[in-house]
Amino acid sequence: MKKVSIIARCLVNTKIFTDMSEAESSIEKIFNDSYSEHSFEEWNTEVSELSANRVIARVAMASKVRVRSLIQELWNH
């Protein structure tokens, strides 16, 4: 699963967005605004299903989805 899809799934699961593509577009905008010196395409690599599911499950327990924190967390996966 791509990194953007992991974060988007978290946002959809917590009902912040209802559509994955809208969530992914929002995440890409946040990435580009926050990390303009980096490439979104280079960051947005595949993550193992196990790692993806762990992040999604952990965020499901959170009261708030922190997109920038998740971008940072997934940076080196």
N, C-alpha and C positions, 0 to 999 in steps of 0.2 A: 504494500500500500504506500502511496506517495505521502510525504510529510504533510502537504496541504490537505490531503483527504483525511488524515488522522485528526487534525485540528478541526476541520469542517464537520466531521462526524461528532466530535465533542460539542460543537455549537448547535448542531441539529438535535442531538440527544437531549440537550438542556433547553431546547425550544427557543433559543436565541434566533435561529433561522429555521425555516421550514424546508428550504431547498439547498441541496449540496452545492450546486453551481454558484448560487448567490453567496454562500458562506465562503467558498473557495476564492471567489473574486474579492471579497472583503479582506480575506487573509493576505492575498497577494498585494493589495493596496497597503495594508498595514506594514507588510514586509518592505515594500518599496519606499514607503515614507520613513520607516525607522532604520533601514539598512541600505540606504541608497548607494553606498559604495560596494555593495555585494550584489551578486546575480541571483535573482529568485530561481531561475532555471537550474543553476548549479546547486543551490541549497535544496531544492525540491526533488530529492532522490528517493528511491525505494527504501522502505524500512521493513524488516521482517514482520510477519503476521503476529508473532508472539510479542514483540516489542510494541507494535501498534495496539494490540489488544490490551496490553498492560497500561499504556497511557490512557486509552479510552476508558478503561474500567476505573482508573484512579481519578480521572477528572469527573466521572459520573458521581463521585462522592463529594466533590467540591461544591461550595456554594456559589462560586464565580469562576468563569473560564477566563484565564489570563493569556490572551493570544501571544503577546510578546514573550512571556515566560515560556510558553510551549515552543515557540520558534527557537528560542535559545536552547531549551532542553533537547530538542531534536537536531540541533546543529551538527553534531558529530556522529549521528547515527548513520 
